[in-house]
Amino acid sequence: MKEELKILFAEEFSQLFGRIRKMKRGYYFSQFGEDEYLLSRITEEKLDCNSYLDIGAAHPVIGSNTFIFYMNGGSGVTVDANPRLINQQKKIRPRDRQVHACVGKVDSIVDFDLNSNWSFSRRSEGPSASLGTKRITVPQITINSLLKHFVNSKDWFLNVDVEGLEVEILESADFSISCPTYCLIEVTKLSFTKIEAIMKTWGFIPLQTLGMTRIFRKSPLL
């Protein structure tokens, strides 16, 4: 009930919610201060990096790694397979472009399990929905189709948090289409080594780990 009330409050009073979060936790909205760290880096480098691709965007405010940039006048593409969360994104962040879909290695139609706790919703793997979830079908698109939105962008950043599908998405990514300056990727013990190797291949340098988020920067020498 407490979480539901918090979400409802954020939906109806997003600007006020942001100010309260700032007073209570500092100037950030993400779970572990990833956005504050990234904003500090971008400010220090004097980059015009206020555009983003947020895959697995979830709630538009709570735990968001991109909302602070939206509050500062930025905009981007937010992607999520949960229809409720996409509707909240449209309501609270109208400058963004919202995409209701999973992201994977091929274009297709997939099953998606909506968990009663939206942060645990993910693409289906079993033959039937597990306890506490509702199964729906959603389109699946590739990251490369999303990268095309940033072809003319000089500096932008990528956020990927998709409950274990990060490796699949990054393995299929072609950053020659458009390459982010920074990447924030959720990692686990199982995916850490693979993600490090993929990002190194594309010339990204690991900077920091905050919570489960690994932050990379594109090497300026490449």
N, C-alpha and C positions, 0 to 999 in steps of 0.2 A: 504493500500500500504506500509506503514512504516513497519508493522509487516511482510509482505511478503518479503520485502528487507532484514530485519533482519534475517529471517529464511534462505533465500538464501545465505546470507553472512556466516551464521554459517555452512551451509552444505559444502560450497566450501573452507572455510578457518577456520576450527574448532579450530585448535591450536591457530591461531592469535585471533580468537574471544574470546577464553578462556582468553588470556592474557589481552585483552581490558576490559573484564568483571571484571577481577581481579583488574585492575587499577581503574575502575569506582565504583565498589561495594564491594571491598574486595575480599578475596579469596573464593568465592563461586559462584555457578551457580543457585542454587535453588531459589524459589520465595522469601522466607523469611529467608534464611540463615540456613535452616535445615542441609544442608551438612556440613557447617562450624562448627555448634554446634556438630554434630556427630563426625566429624573428631577430634575435640578438645577432646571429651570424650574418644575416642578410643586411641588417643595419650597419654592422661593422664593415662589411665589404662594399657598402653603398650601392647595392644592387637594386634594380627595379624588378623585383621578383615577387609579384603580388598576384600571380595566376597559378592555378593548380589543377591537377587531375587527382581526384580523391576516389579510389576504388575500394568499395566496402565502407562508404561514407557514414552509414548508420544514422544516428541522431544528428540533426543539424547543429546542435549546440553542445549537449552533454558528451564529454569525452572526445570532442572533435579536434583534430589536428589542423583544421583549416578555417574554423570560424573566426579566429582572431584576425586572420587576413581579410575575411569578408567584412568584418567590423571596421577594418582600416581602408575600405573602399575597393578591395580586390574582388575577383570573381573567377570562376572556373567551371569544371565539369565534375559533378558528383554522381557516383554510380552505386546503386544498391539494388538487391533483388527483393527486398522487403517492401511491399506496396505501401504499407502504413508509413514507413520511414521516408520513402520517396515523396509521399504527399506532405509530410512535415517539412521536408527540404524545400518543396515548392512554396509552401506557405511562409516559411521563415526566411528563406534565402532566394527571393525571386530573381536576383541578378545572375545566379548560377544557372547552368544548363543541367537539368536532371535526367539521368538515364536509368530506367527501370530494367535491370538485367543482371545476370551473372557475368563474370568475365572468366574465360578459359582459353584453351589452345585452339578451339575451332568454333565456328558459328553453328549453333544448333538450338534445340529446345530441350531444357533439362528440368528435372524435378528439384524443388527447393523446399527444405523443411523449416517452417517458421516455428521457432522456439518461443515458449511463454516468456523467456528472458531474451529479448531481441538480440543481445550481444552474442548469443550462442547459435543463432540461426545460420544455416549454411547449406551448400549444395548437397543434395541427397546422395548417400552411398549405399544404403541398405535397400532391400526389396519393398519395405513398407516404412511408414513414418514411425519414429520411436515415441515412447511415452512422453507426453508434454509438448508434442510438436504437431503441426498441421502441414500436410504436403500440398504444394501448389506447383504449377508448371510456369516457367518463365523463359524468355529468350536468353541465350548465352552468346556473347560477342567476344571478339578478340581485343586485346589491348592495342593492337596495331590500328584498328579502326578508330580507337579513341585518340591515339597519338596524332592522327591527322588534324585534329582540332588545334594543335599547337605548332603547326609547321612554320608559321610566321612569328612565333614567340621567341624572343632572345633568351630570357631567363624565366623559368617557371619550375615548380616542384611537383613531385609525384608522391602520393601517399597510398600505400597498399596494406589493407588489413582485412583479410578474407578467410579467417579461420582455417588455416592450413593449406590454402590453395596458392600461396605466394610463389612457391617454386614453379608450379605449372605456368603461372602467368608470366613470370620473369624469363623463363626458358623460351617462351614463344615471343617475347618482346623484340622488336626491331627498332632500337633507339636511333638508327640512322634516319628514320622518318622525322623524328623530333626528339631531342635529348634533353631531359630535365637537368637543371643545375644541381638540385638537391633531391634526394630520395629518402623517404621515411618508410621503412619496411618492417612489418611485424615478423619476428623470428622466434623459433623454438630451438630446443636442443637438437632436434632432428633435422631442422632445416638450415641451421646456422651456417654450416660449412658450404652447402650447396649455394646458398644465397651470396655468401662472400665471394665464391668463385665466379658466379654469374656477373656480379657487379664489377669485379676486377676485370673481367673480359671486356666490359664496356668502358673501362677507364675511370671507375668510381673508387674513391678512397673512403674507408670507414672512419667516421669522426667520433661517434659517441653512441652509447647504448643507454636508453632511458626506459626502464621497465622492460617490455618485450619489443620495443621499437629500436631498430638499428638505423642510424642516420648516416647517409653517404653524401659525399660531394663529388661532382665531376671534376677530375683533375684539370686545372687550367692549362697544363702543359700538353694535353692531348687534344 
